[in-house]
Amino acid sequence: MRKLILVACMFVVSSITAADLDLWKNSSLNKIVQRGELRIGLDPGYMPFEMKDKKGRLIGYDIDMAKKMAKEMGVKVKFVSTAWDGIIAGLVTEKYDIIMSGMTITQQRNNKVNFANPYIVVGQTMLMKKSLSSKVKSAADLDKKEYTIVTKLGVTGEIAARKFFKNAKILTFETEADAASEVLNGKADAMVYDQPYNVLFMSDKGTGKLVHLDQPLTYEPLGWAIRKGDPDFLNWLNNFLRQMKEDKVVNFHANLYNKWLVDTKWLKRVQ
């Protein structure tokens, strides 16, 4: 009887080990290491996370983080620019290994991809025409038929706009820059978009022309998206993020935050 139990236990252990090896063999992390290259999917138009400087080079918060990630993996990094409306499809079809593009973690997106732990939390705020400041004191005051609210197509800003503004007219644009220009030029009354972008816009083009209604409408954690069924890659990413945040000696995460979300010197590189 003891021999039978021992044989059965050995069979179970052997089966588990084989399954684990198969899982690792198909892991994106293993493929990245074997390939010697980490492929990053992004839509380079979301300041200050990913954008192009005057020479056409990619810069930003996510760009620096991706380079650090590749360095820790011991591989090269390759950035794959992708239109936002097809960025998840590109990941699923293995055009790249991970999405690092200021993507908000939502339940709908989580149905299609898995997310690593949030690396930063943002919310939707509003940029409004300064001429309305005397009669509009909060975002709720803009929910009237006489007002036009703009945002970028297909992002959480659009979801928030349609959720909170049932009476106002909602218009969407291909880029956040186009939407902001509508407000700046007086063709729209306000824009709903991510707080970091709005803060930076106010420190530059919006100064003296717009008002920032900075009370967040939503809670939005940003995370890196990977394909489903890949626990090894997810484990590596979460451990990497924890190390970047908790290492008080190097303070990579804090330095990155200050570089792109506090200091605005980089604006000269993109104007």
PyMOL commands that set and color helices and strands:
alter all, ss='L'
color gray80, all
select helices_A, chain A and resi 2-25+28-35+61-73+84-92+107-110+130-132+139-142+156-164+176-184+195-202+231-246+252-262+267-270
alter helices_A, ss='H'
color red, helices_A
select strands_A, chain A and resi 37-42+51-52+58-59+76-81+98-99+114-115+120-122+124-129+148-152+169-173+190-194+210-213+220-222+225-226
alter strands_A, ss='S'
color yellow, strands_A
deselect
rebuild
show_as cartoon
